[in-house]
Amino acid sequence: MRVEFMIIGAQKCGTTSMAAQLAAHPRICFCREKEPGYFHKTEDWREGLEQYHSLYNPLPGQICGEASTYYTFFPEFRNTPQRLFDYNPDLKLIYVMRQPVERIISHYAHNFVREIDTRPPDEAVFQSPEYLNRSRYAVQIRPYLQLFGPDNVKLVLFEEYADDQVETLRRLSTFLDIDPTPFESVDTTPQHQTVGQPYIKYEALRNFTGTEAFQKLRNVVPAAIRQPIRHRLLSNKISEKPAFSDETKEALWRLLEDDVRAIEEMLGYRLDAWRQPYSSEL
């Protein structure tokens, strides 16, 4: 077998929801792990390929896909595009992009609620290069375009996806050559949201909450007992995104504006919605 398509980014751009929706399509066998990240971390990827393929169990006629935003983390993982091309030069790649400053804000909120980064936001985003780097979409996607060609790389705008998920999925069905009909009744509930959702601190416990045993336990433990226990086990829950100063947001835009121009050239049209209220070119 060969994996035939991948969602490769960008981080904090709705890829978890998109992966779940694609996984629900009867023609798709999706990886059992949403972010296996096999090709970014495995230098000798051929050696462990059987183990990677064991994450799939396709039925006859199904195509296999996965989603790993790690695959576009540059410069942390510089050799991933070539590894993927060597694995399958016909691989189809989906890359989702959102307004780049908003992506950074969401990225910081993601780290903050997990207590990965508790520095003030106006300091953190300039001190840790990954915040800016993962919003440099042209830098991230250009190696894939050069290797696989534009016909095998689908650029998707997060804002369009959020506005009409079914229409975006229809376009992806054309890209993947599958029937769009199952997407008419797809679940459009957002997944993996940072704001307003409590985050369980411990990975083992997060895994346990998805099991049948947890659901049975939940049904027999009274809510009056459940709630205090749950709150003790949860880390920060934020009701709104962290506040970034206007000065910081404007500085981030100046650092990313040239990359936005490159994305506009790739798409063939201007992204005025991204430019407001930062750019004087409107």
BAFI-3210 file (N, C-alpha, C; in Angstrom, 3 decimals, decimal comma, padded with zeros to 6 digits):
// residues 282
n [1|2|3|4|5|6|7|8|9|10|11|12|13|14|15|16|17|18|19|20|21|22|23|24|25|26|27|28|29|30|31|32|33|34|35|36|37|38|39|40|41|42|43|44|45|46|47|48|49|50|51|52|53|54|55|56|57|58|59|60|61|62|63|64|65|66|67|68|69|70|71|72|73|74|75|76|77|78|79|80|81|82|83|84|85|86|87|88|89|90|91|92|93|94|95|96|97|98|99|100|101|102|103|104|105|106|107|108|109|110|111|112|113|114|115|116|117|118|119|120|121|122|123|124|125|126|127|128|129|130|131|132|133|134|135|136|137|138|139|140|141|142|143|144|145|146|147|148|149|150|151|152|153|154|155|156|157|158|159|160|161|162|163|164|165|166|167|168|169|170|171|172|173|174|175|176|177|178|179|180|181|182|183|184|185|186|187|188|189|190|191|192|193|194|195|196|197|198|199|200|201|202|203|204|205|206|207|208|209|210|211|212|213|214|215|216|217|218|219|220|221|222|223|224|225|226|227|228|229|230|231|232|233|234|235|236|237|238|239|240|241|242|243|244|245|246|247|248|249|250|251|252|253|254|255|256|257|258|259|260|261|262|263|264|265|266|267|268|269|270|271|272|273|274|275|276|277|278|279|280|281|282]
n.u [000,831|000,249|000,252|-001,906|-002,729|-002,162|-002,781|-000,881|-000,568|-001,528|-000,275|-002,723|-004,880|-007,350|-007,001|-007,519|-010,334|-010,859|-009,488|-011,005|-013,433|-012,764|-011,967|-014,380|-015,475|-016,639|-014,906|-012,408|-009,629|-008,489|-005,570|-005,010|-003,880|-004,026|-001,900|000,593|003,194|005,358|007,249|008,690|010,252|011,662|014,528|015,642|013,342|012,412|013,033|011,244|008,781|006,793|005,678|004,598|002,681|000,997|-000,766|-002,944|-005,901|-007,100|-010,129|-011,212|-010,851|-010,618|-008,854|-005,833|-005,057|-003,497|-002,805|-000,439|000,838|003,423|004,940|005,344|006,911|009,312|012,357|012,799|012,481|013,961|014,206|011,889|010,074|011,515|011,745|009,050|008,503|010,233|009,019|006,396|005,945|003,620|001,983|-000,745|-001,262|-002,541|-002,843|-003,553|-004,255|-004,355|-005,197|-002,129|-001,188|-003,301|-003,092|-000,745|-001,554|-003,473|-001,803|-000,117|-002,070|-002,809|-000,425|-000,291|-002,553|-001,870|000,226|002,718|003,906|004,164|004,923|004,501|002,451|003,351|006,058|006,767|006,203|008,165|010,478|010,579|011,199|009,497|006,867|006,613|007,783|006,041|003,947|004,886|003,881|004,478|007,192|007,039|005,528|006,640|008,844|007,394|005,743|007,699|008,744|006,498|004,787|002,279|-000,236|-000,553|-000,682|-002,821|-003,960|-005,606|-007,803|-008,257|-010,246|-012,199|-012,843|-013,874|-016,085|-017,704|-017,812|-018,702|-018,643|-015,879|-015,016|-016,212|-014,630|-012,229|-012,911|-012,960|-010,247|-009,170|-010,398|-012,856|-016,253|-018,350|-020,751|-021,126|-020,206|-022,228|-023,748|-021,986|-020,411|-020,051|-019,088|-016,739|-013,478|-010,936|-010,637|-009,136|-009,957|-012,291|-012,532|-011,832|-008,628|-007,108|-004,531|-002,793|-001,371|-001,897|-004,336|-005,883|-005,955|-007,347|-009,908|-011,108|-011,865|-013,969|-014,282|-013,982|-016,301|-018,276|-017,650|-018,105|-020,846|-021,770|-020,745|-021,772|-022,675|-022,123|-019,885|-018,194|-017,618|-015,923|-013,631|-012,941|-012,270|-009,985|-008,239|-007,912|-006,099|-005,336|-008,228|-009,296|-011,339|-011,294|-009,174|-005,681|-004,657|-003,134|-000,979|-001,655|000,634|002,356|000,968|001,004|003,760|004,285|002,813|004,303|006,622|005,695|004,473|005,701|005,783|003,060|002,502|003,838|002,266|-000,105|000,662|000,963|-001,691|-002,962|-004,536|-005,440|-005,277|-007,163|-008,718|-006,983|-005,180|-006,390|-006,485|-004,000|-002,529|-001,518|-002,038|-004,560]
n.v [-001,197|002,371|005,557|008,033|010,674|013,669|015,889|018,589|020,833|024,246|024,597|025,101|025,756|024,620|021,941|019,623|019,379|019,188|016,826|014,931|015,109|014,282|011,705|010,508|009,930|007,410|006,449|006,822|005,779|006,657|007,512|005,962|007,494|010,929|012,738|011,307|011,902|010,611|010,909|013,225|012,747|010,433|009,443|007,307|006,351|004,214|001,946|001,590|001,397|-000,562|-000,601|001,972|001,758|-000,015|001,502|001,860|000,447|-000,300|-000,715|-002,501|-000,427|001,944|005,029|006,027|008,260|010,865|013,237|015,531|018,200|018,720|018,237|020,520|022,092|024,266|025,907|023,582|020,876|019,960|018,119|016,818|017,262|016,065|013,415|012,630|012,870|010,947|008,736|008,708|009,959|010,805|011,769|013,506|016,697|018,656|021,925|024,174|027,559|030,443|033,868|035,278|036,606|036,171|033,418|033,136|034,244|032,342|030,135|030,853|030,946|028,271|027,134|028,455|027,633|025,043|025,323|025,413|027,694|030,407|032,996|036,583|037,455|039,426|039,332|036,623|035,853|037,025|036,092|033,356|031,649|029,898|030,790|032,876|031,560|029,453|030,765|031,623|030,951|030,682|030,078|027,634|025,977|026,087|024,240|021,864|022,456|022,747|020,130|018,337|019,606|021,986|020,822|018,767|019,885|021,324|024,388|025,849|028,199|029,018|030,759|030,661|027,988|027,873|029,481|028,110|025,009|022,679|023,331|023,730|021,113|019,846|020,850|019,683|017,040|016,890|017,337|015,043|013,120|011,823|010,938|013,687|013,606|012,341|014,384|016,181|015,788|016,071|016,312|019,433|020,500|022,372|021,176|020,518|023,051|025,889|028,084|028,435|025,740|023,218|021,912|018,847|017,965|015,714|013,352|010,576|010,491|012,000|010,250|008,158|009,210|008,900|006,292|003,319|002,326|004,611|006,033|004,367|004,532|007,226|007,378|006,250|007,648|010,191|013,536|015,532|014,635|014,189|016,731|018,360|016,712|016,732|019,446|019,679|018,231|019,589|021,904|025,360|027,083|029,059|031,818|033,586|034,653|035,326|038,709|040,680|043,409|046,274|047,286|045,062|043,309|044,753|044,823|042,098|041,688|043,274|041,768|039,544|040,258|040,213|037,479|036,961|038,279|036,551|034,263|035,229|035,488|032,783|031,930|033,574|035,781|038,663|038,887|040,508|040,429|039,402|041,448|043,634|045,064|046,039|046,816|049,393|049,165|048,687]
n.w [000,000|-000,314|001,134|-000,014|000,169|002,098|004,802|005,406|006,940|007,712|011,095|013,642|011,975|011,530|010,857|012,334|012,480|009,728|009,098|010,551|009,202|006,596|007,224|007,759|005,336|003,123|001,174|002,079|003,925|006,871|008,716|011,872|013,849|014,308|014,026|013,040|012,204|010,992|008,887|009,364|011,543|011,212|010,038|008,501|006,829|005,335|006,741|008,891|007,657|007,474|010,031|010,125|008,067|009,306|010,700|009,193|007,760|005,132|003,266|000,308|-002,515|-001,106|-000,439|001,156|003,822|005,806|008,501|009,342|010,771|011,402|009,163|007,723|009,297|009,241|009,859|011,399|010,630|007,986|005,920|005,309|003,006|000,832|001,708|001,704|-001,007|-002,071|-000,957|-002,096|-005,076|-006,290|-004,381|-002,938|-001,578|001,036|002,113|004,553|005,207|007,314|008,197|008,856|011,222|012,961|013,113|014,586|017,033|017,788|017,948|020,086|022,120|022,194|023,175|025,619|027,140|027,577|029,194|028,086|027,221|029,105|029,100|028,725|025,934|024,091|024,366|023,999|021,299|019,776|020,823|020,447|017,602|016,205|016,203|014,303|012,082|011,427|010,365|008,012|005,261|002,497|002,520|003,848|002,131|-000,414|-001,042|-001,406|-003,571|-005,520|-005,673|-005,973|-007,720|-008,821|-009,352|-007,577|-005,111|-002,896|-002,032|000,642|002,051|005,372|006,299|004,298|004,471|007,124|006,788|004,943|005,211|003,900|001,161|000,817|001,317|-000,829|-002,907|-002,189|-002,597|-005,369|-005,869|-004,676|-006,107|-005,390|-004,493|-003,850|-002,462|000,192|001,863|002,127|004,403|006,485|009,713|011,063|013,376|015,164|016,004|018,496|019,682|021,201|022,778|025,347|025,871|028,214|029,134|029,561|031,702|031,675|029,505|029,506|030,829|029,079|026,910|028,104|028,458|026,055|025,839|025,973|028,535|030,146|029,458|030,495|033,221|033,644|033,440|035,777|037,902|040,025|039,028|040,882|042,153|040,043|038,896|040,714|040,714|038,018|037,605|039,147|037,652|035,345|033,294|032,622|031,571|029,033|028,285|026,248|023,525|024,186|024,832|022,441|021,874|019,795|018,627|018,633|016,921|014,530|014,069|013,693|011,346|009,537|009,415|008,104|005,769|003,194|002,721|002,529|000,147|-001,606|-001,340|-002,407|-005,080|-005,703|-005,432|-007,227|-006,768|-004,741|-001,173|000,420|002,728|004,577|004,770|005,971|009,235|008,458|006,186|003,902|001,288|000,362]
ca.u [000,000|000,889|-000,610|-002,113|-002,867|-001,838|-002,928|000,457|-000,530|-000,582|-000,688|-003,792|-005,661|-008,522|-006,673|-008,136|-011,705|-010,822|-009,078|-012,139|-014,440|-012,278|-011,942|-015,740|-015,879|-016,511|-013,825|-011,125|-009,105|-007,624|-004,632|-005,586|-003,329|-004,208|-000,587|001,648|004,480|006,392|008,294|009,538|011,111|012,296|015,522|015,622|011,910|012,118|013,250|010,060|007,591|005,749|005,002|003,783|001,539|000,092|-001,737|-004,037|-006,542|-008,024|-011,022|-011,027|-011,323|-010,356|-007,555|-005,295|-004,597|-003,144|-002,620|000,674|001,303|004,886|005,598|005,710|007,672|010,624|013,472|013,074|012,569|014,243|014,276|010,599|009,526|012,215|011,371|007,709|008,575|010,841|008,028|005,333|006,010|002,277|001,247|-001,527|-000,993|-003,497|-002,206|-004,553|-003,618|-005,244|-004,534|-000,927|-001,096|-004,307|-002,569|000,218|-002,324|-004,042|-000,665|000,274|-003,142|-002,656|000,694|-000,566|-003,506|-001,158|001,341|003,968|004,479|003,427|005,460|003,560|002,421|004,128|007,455|006,949|006,141|009,405|011,602|010,555|011,041|008,486|005,612|006,666|008,129|004,907|003,046|005,530|003,294|005,189|008,432|006,719|004,919|007,381|009,543|006,426|005,355|008,813|008,911|005,298|004,072|001,053|-001,428|-000,635|-000,709|-004,063|-003,922|-006,946|-007,879|-009,012|-011,421|-013,208|-013,258|-014,715|-017,326|-018,527|-017,022|-019,166|-018,121|-014,449|-014,886|-016,534|-013,442|-011,245|-013,331|-012,470|-008,800|-008,861|-011,137|-013,836|-017,623|-018,593|-022,069|-021,107|-019,901|-023,437|-024,271|-020,832|-020,427|-019,260|-018,735|-015,284|-012,764|-009,623|-010,638|-008,366|-010,726|-013,546|-012,496|-010,844|-007,565|-006,646|-003,083|-001,975|-001,638|-002,523|-005,735|-006,558|-006,202|-008,345|-011,245|-011,686|-012,105|-015,293|-014,271|-014,225|-017,704|-019,057|-017,391|-018,738|-022,287|-022,137|-020,261|-022,663|-022,086|-021,635|-018,537|-017,399|-017,195|-014,708|-012,486|-012,558|-011,612|-008,644|-007,403|-007,809|-005,203|-006,032|-009,292|-009,393|-012,628|-011,014|-007,769|-004,827|-004,641|-001,893|-001,036|-001,701|002,023|002,873|000,301|001,517|005,137|004,186|002,379|005,421|007,552|005,070|003,786|006,313|005,351|001,673|002,566|004,215|001,086|-001,035|001,138|000,637|-003,137|-003,410|-005,419|-005,071|-005,926|-007,476|-009,228|-005,817|-004,447|-007,053|-006,345|-002,567|-001,836|-001,931|-002,167|-005,967]
ca.v [000,000|003,674|006,674|008,776|012,109|014,121|017,276|018,871|022,086|024,725|024,430|025,976|026,223|023,794|020,648|018,533|019,244|018,711|015,421|014,140|015,096|013,414|010,336|009,980|009,595|005,953|006,102|007,187|005,116|007,645|007,009|005,861|008,618|012,148|013,349|010,300|012,581|009,598|011,285|014,331|012,334|009,153|009,682|006,133|006,075|002,911|000,885|001,377|001,645|-001,540|-000,146|003,125|001,276|-000,747|002,460|001,897|-000,825|000,096|-001,632|-002,419|000,801|003,130|005,679|006,244|009,618|011,238|014,669|015,839|019,560|018,714|018,094|021,838|022,866|024,631|025,024|022,494|019,598|020,455|017,068|016,140|017,230|015,089|012,076|012,337|012,683|009,638|007,735|008,657|011,197|011,189|012,132|014,741|017,418|019,709|022,897|025,165|028,791|031,478|035,158|034,818|037,143|035,436|032,083|033,269|034,440|031,039|029,280|031,213|030,524|026,816|026,865|029,030|026,819|023,810|025,742|025,280|029,035|031,305|034,343|037,530|037,204|040,394|038,901|035,245|035,645|037,491|035,361|031,974|031,822|029,055|031,516|033,515|030,627|028,620|031,618|031,925|029,878|030,502|029,370|026,269|025,167|026,156|022,996|020,870|022,847|022,457|018,690|017,617|020,352|022,633|019,984|017,845|020,659|022,093|025,473|026,110|029,304|028,678|031,614|030,113|026,708|028,152|030,098|027,101|023,779|021,711|023,731|023,415|019,661|019,508|021,122|018,657|015,782|016,955|017,181|013,657|012,258|011,018|011,435|014,715|013,464|012,122|015,599|016,994|015,600|015,949|017,034|020,666|020,997|022,582|020,315|020,943|024,484|026,299|029,011|027,946|024,308|022,828|021,043|017,891|018,120|014,520|012,651|009,274|010,727|012,410|009,038|007,357|009,789|008,465|004,851|002,850|002,187|005,928|006,384|003,586|005,112|008,544|007,208|005,777|008,600|011,360|014,797|016,298|014,149|014,327|018,091|018,772|015,926|017,219|020,752|019,479|017,603|020,445|023,052|026,611|027,191|030,471|032,151|034,377|034,594|036,297|040,036|041,156|044,851|046,670|047,432|043,727|042,776|045,479|044,365|040,751|041,830|043,772|040,659|038,483|040,807|039,726|036,103|037,034|038,616|035,338|033,396|035,823|035,101|031,368|031,797|034,345|036,882|039,348|038,467|041,763|040,156|039,221|042,711|044,563|046,518|046,295|047,267|050,631|048,872|048,406]
ca.w [000,000|-000,225|001,513|-001,256|000,399|003,445|005,230|005,926|007,685|008,709|012,483|014,130|010,828|011,326|010,265|013,102|011,992|008,347|009,120|011,012|008,149|005,520|007,738|007,760|003,966|002,941|000,238|002,684|005,110|007,495|009,715|013,213|014,602|013,512|013,743|013,209|012,084|010,740|007,936|009,815|012,646|010,892|008,986|007,627|006,832|004,715|007,717|009,721|006,852|007,792|011,244|009,734|007,298|010,197|011,213|008,218|007,452|004,065|002,581|-001,145|-003,146|-000,301|-000,500|002,505|004,082|007,174|008,730|010,253|010,516|011,547|007,865|007,199|010,289|008,695|009,498|012,349|009,922|006,644|004,900|005,172|001,642|-000,006|002,171|001,219|-002,460|-002,303|-000,560|-003,095|-005,871|-006,714|-003,179|-002,974|-000,343|001,380|002,998|004,974|005,683|007,831|008,366|009,564|012,583|013,736|013,376|015,684|018,265|018,127|018,309|021,445|023,019|022,279|024,088|026,935|027,890|027,916|030,050|027,343|027,141|029,994|028,999|028,112|024,485|023,323|024,431|023,543|019,848|019,158|021,392|019,949|016,157|015,579|016,027|012,988|011,011|011,020|009,597|006,723|004,466|001,222|002,857|004,234|001,069|-001,672|-001,388|-001,881|-004,930|-006,420|-005,825|-006,397|-008,739|-008,320|-009,490|-006,441|-003,866|-002,794|-001,056|001,171|003,013|006,574|006,411|003,390|005,056|008,280|006,317|004,254|005,262|002,902|-000,144|000,798|001,202|-002,225|-003,716|-001,856|-003,221|-006,745|-005,785|-004,303|-007,039|-004,671|-004,577|-002,832|-001,830|001,651|002,598|002,300|005,755|007,362|010,984|010,940|014,706|015,270|016,936|018,976|019,932|022,369|023,599|025,891|026,113|029,223|028,631|030,560|031,809|031,548|028,253|029,778|031,157|027,850|026,137|028,795|028,305|024,784|025,850|026,382|029,990|030,736|029,265|031,468|034,538|033,675|033,589|037,118|038,907|040,069|038,562|042,033|042,442|038,818|038,590|041,450|040,248|036,693|037,692|039,676|036,630|034,160|033,349|032,370|030,582|028,685|027,669|025,050|023,142|024,884|024,211|021,841|021,642|018,380|018,177|018,346|015,733|013,368|013,840|013,115|009,961|008,729|009,222|007,312|004,605|001,953|002,537|002,055|-001,289|-002,329|-001,359|-003,364|-006,411|-005,887|-005,588|-008,384|-006,377|-003,509|000,064|001,101|004,075|005,449|004,882|006,886|009,017|008,546|004,982|003,241|-000,138|000,021]
c.u [000,868|-000,143|-000,689|-002,358|-002,554|-002,254|-001,622|000,541|-001,624|-001,156|-001,707|-004,598|-006,838|-008,249|-007,290|-009,569|-011,727|-010,451|-010,245|-013,212|-014,019|-012,303|-013,319|-016,220|-015,666|-015,396|-012,450|-010,838|-008,104|-006,757|-005,271|-005,046|-003,446|-002,875|000,504|003,044|005,636|007,554|009,147|010,553|011,905|013,250|015,562|014,181|011,564|012,189|011,982|008,743|006,452|004,969|004,105|002,529|000,552|-000,944|-002,947|-004,606|-007,571|-008,892|-010,775|-011,627|-011,090|-008,975|-007,127|-004,792|-004,248|-003,014|-001,519|001,184|002,809|005,585|005,936|006,377|009,088|011,107|013,723|013,321|012,731|014,140|012,949|010,068|010,200|011,866|009,995|007,693|009,187|009,866|006,946|005,330|004,651|001,388|000,507|-001,484|-001,986|-002,844|-003,191|-003,835|-004,680|-004,477|-003,335|-000,749|-002,107|-003,827|-001,583|-000,514|-002,920|-002,964|-000,231|-000,783|-003,090|-001,553|000,407|-001,479|-002,888|000,035|002,691|004,690|003,625|004,011|004,385|003,596|003,288|005,630|007,648|007,057|007,373|010,622|011,686|010,249|009,933|007,157|005,565|006,878|006,922|003,783|003,680|005,105|004,036|006,493|008,139|006,303|005,739|008,157|008,610|005,962|006,461|008,962|007,695|004,547|002,752|-000,193|-001,620|-000,622|-001,961|-003,938|-005,343|-006,870|-008,779|-010,307|-012,546|-013,742|-014,206|-016,072|-018,259|-017,725|-017,417|-018,628|-016,625|-014,234|-015,265|-015,312|-012,351|-011,618|-012,909|-010,969|-008,413|-009,561|-012,045|-015,199|-017,870|-019,871|-022,011|-020,817|-021,132|-023,980|-023,150|-021,016|-019,513|-018,939|-017,229|-014,660|-011,444|-009,560|-009,877|-009,195|-012,029|-013,579|-011,452|-009,851|-007,053|-005,123|-002,302|-002,365|-002,342|-004,008|-006,516|-006,890|-007,314|-009,755|-011,903|-012,053|-013,531|-015,379|-014,557|-015,698|-018,601|-018,898|-018,109|-020,235|-022,699|-021,666|-021,166|-021,936|-021,504|-020,237|-017,622|-016,807|-015,960|-013,466|-011,996|-011,798|-010,206|-007,697|-007,191|-006,771|-006,014|-007,115|-009,448|-010,694|-012,463|-009,520|-006,957|-004,752|-003,238|-002,032|-001,089|-000,287|002,624|002,259|000,795|002,944|005,140|003,768|003,522|006,420|007,004|004,494|004,378|005,907|003,909|001,645|002,916|003,042|000,059|-000,625|000,815|-000,855|-003,657|-004,400|-004,977|-005,880|-006,231|-007,992|-008,087|-005,136|-005,103|-006,762|-004,889|-001,985|-002,410|-002,179|-003,607|-006,577]
c.v [001,250|004,673|007,615|010,264|012,419|015,579|017,628|020,215|023,016|024,526|025,505|026,587|025,293|022,404|019,477|018,300|018,683|017,234|014,526|014,036|014,206|011,955|009,694|009,570|008,102|005,533|006,353|006,310|006,076|006,987|006,995|006,941|009,872|012,768|012,299|010,887|011,660|010,166|012,460|013,867|011,071|009,344|008,532|005,633|004,723|001,782|000,573|001,516|000,677|-001,118|001,056|002,666|000,503|000,175|002,591|000,495|-000,591|-001,057|-001,518|-001,127|002,063|003,703|006,019|007,671|009,819|012,747|014,872|017,236|019,679|018,757|019,432|022,715|023,083|025,870|023,863|021,172|019,887|019,396|016,375|016,142|016,178|013,663|011,691|012,112|011,330|008,508|007,583|009,952|011,662|011,601|013,452|015,391|018,559|020,627|024,018|026,363|029,741|032,788|034,951|035,375|036,426|034,016|032,108|033,431|033,110|030,065|029,575|030,757|029,015|026,457|027,339|028,122|025,491|024,069|025,453|026,620|029,971|032,712|035,287|037,396|038,152|040,120|037,564|035,138|036,160|036,727|033,921|031,999|030,987|029,785|032,180|032,495|029,832|029,433|032,072|030,836|029,633|029,744|027,906|025,414|025,141|024,884|021,911|021,188|022,517|020,966|018,027|018,308|020,887|021,777|019,037|018,551|021,526|023,112|025,835|027,265|028,905|029,477|031,120|028,786|026,935|028,699|029,081|025,809|022,798|022,059|023,453|021,925|019,179|019,724|020,089|017,311|015,741|016,714|015,728|012,638|011,270|011,689|012,480|014,497|013,227|013,369|016,480|016,904|015,498|016,765|018,252|021,281|021,182|021,666|020,961|022,461|024,797|027,133|028,354|026,469|023,975|021,842|020,154|017,853|016,897|013,696|011,316|009,435|011,181|011,198|008,208|007,894|009,391|007,000|004,530|002,732|003,522|006,300|005,626|004,157|006,440|008,426|006,799|006,714|009,829|012,643|015,606|015,876|014,367|015,708|018,534|018,019|016,458|018,530|020,644|018,943|018,482|021,539|024,297|026,447|028,674|030,727|033,021|034,323|035,633|037,605|040,371|042,656|045,125|046,791|046,072|043,169|043,457|045,052|042,969|040,832|042,304|042,647|039,592|038,966|040,306|038,279|036,069|037,363|037,374|034,362|033,926|035,481|033,634|031,166|032,514|035,442|037,439|038,820|039,705|041,529|039,935|040,550|043,701|044,149|046,947|047,054|048,570|050,405|048,624|049,596]
c.w [000,000|000,244|000,323|-001,069|001,850|003,616|005,938|006,664|007,215|010,107|012,884|012,988|010,517|010,791|011,026|012,652|010,579|008,282|009,527|009,933|006,980|005,965|007,700|006,369|003,714|001,988|000,828|003,883|005,743|008,558|011,104|014,141|013,741|013,122|013,921|013,071|011,732|009,919|008,394|010,851|012,345|009,723|007,995|007,564|006,214|005,740|008,518|008,984|007,173|009,035|010,950|008,996|008,161|010,831|010,295|008,038|006,347|003,572|001,080|-001,710|-002,355|-000,594|000,923|002,659|005,546|007,270|009,753|009,932|010,698|010,190|007,224|008,254|009,749|009,447|010,458|011,625|008,431|005,556|004,646|003,740|000,757|000,411|001,639|-000,285|-002,799|-001,960|-001,626|-003,891|-006,392|-005,539|-003,385|-001,596|-000,158|002,407|003,279|005,594|006,211|007,938|009,299|010,971|013,484|014,043|014,536|017,015|018,732|018,580|019,748|022,456|023,256|023,282|025,513|027,756|028,300|028,828|029,413|027,307|027,984|030,014|028,473|026,592|023,685|023,392|023,724|022,032|019,126|019,670|020,889|018,452|015,531|015,376|014,650|011,875|010,516|010,386|008,286|005,725|003,154|001,450|003,139|003,037|-000,220|-002,002|-001,916|-003,298|-005,927|-006,682|-006,472|-007,537|-008,232|-008,433|-008,307|-005,092|-003,869|-001,679|-000,655|002,152|004,176|006,660|005,495|003,923|006,234|007,858|005,659|004,159|004,166|001,522|-000,247|000,628|-000,197|-003,115|-003,442|-002,473|-004,682|-006,785|-005,528|-005,201|-006,290|-004,782|-003,486|-002,019|-000,325|002,471|002,824|003,722|006,789|008,640|010,870|012,301|014,813|016,310|017,342|019,153|021,218|023,324|024,046|026,209|027,178|028,646|029,752|030,549|031,351|030,321|028,487|030,082|029,929|026,998|026,766|028,566|026,994|024,743|026,296|027,904|030,679|030,619|030,248|032,874|034,697|033,953|035,003|038,223|038,910|039,666|039,713|042,447|041,243|038,660|039,373|041,000|038,917|036,785|038,268|038,610|035,405|034,379|033,019|031,311|030,292|027,937|026,430|024,760|023,914|024,094|023,708|021,604|020,141|017,811|017,804|017,076|014,459|013,048|013,221|011,655|009,072|008,437|008,268|005,988|003,282|001,671|002,027|000,564|-002,118|-002,407|-002,358|-004,797|-006,701|-006,156|-006,826|-008,039|-005,027|-002,335|000,907|002,512|005,059|005,730|005,848|008,331|008,917|007,362|004,448|001,748|-000,563|-000,699]
res [m|r|v|e|f|m|i|i|g|a|q|k|c|g|t|t|s|m|a|a|q|l|a|a|h|p|r|i|c|f|c|r|e|k|e|p|g|y|f|h|k|t|e|d|w|r|e|g|l|e|q|y|h|s|l|y|n|p|l|p|g|q|i|c|g|e|a|s|t|y|y|t|f|f|p|e|f|r|n|t|p|q|r|l|f|d|y|n|p|d|l|k|l|i|y|v|m|r|q|p|v|e|r|i|i|s|h|y|a|h|n|f|v|r|e|i|d|t|r|p|p|d|e|a|v|f|q|s|p|e|y|l|n|r|s|r|y|a|v|q|i|r|p|y|l|q|l|f|g|p|d|n|v|k|l|v|l|f|e|e|y|a|d|d|q|v|e|t|l|r|r|l|s|t|f|l|d|i|d|p|t|p|f|e|s|v|d|t|t|p|q|h|q|t|v|g|q|p|y|i|k|y|e|a|l|r|n|f|t|g|t|e|a|f|q|k|l|r|n|v|v|p|a|a|i|r|q|p|i|r|h|r|l|l|s|n|k|i|s|e|k|p|a|f|s|d|e|t|k|e|a|l|w|r|l|l|e|d|d|v|r|a|i|e|e|m|l|g|y|r|l|d|a|w|r|q|p|y|s|s|e|l]
***
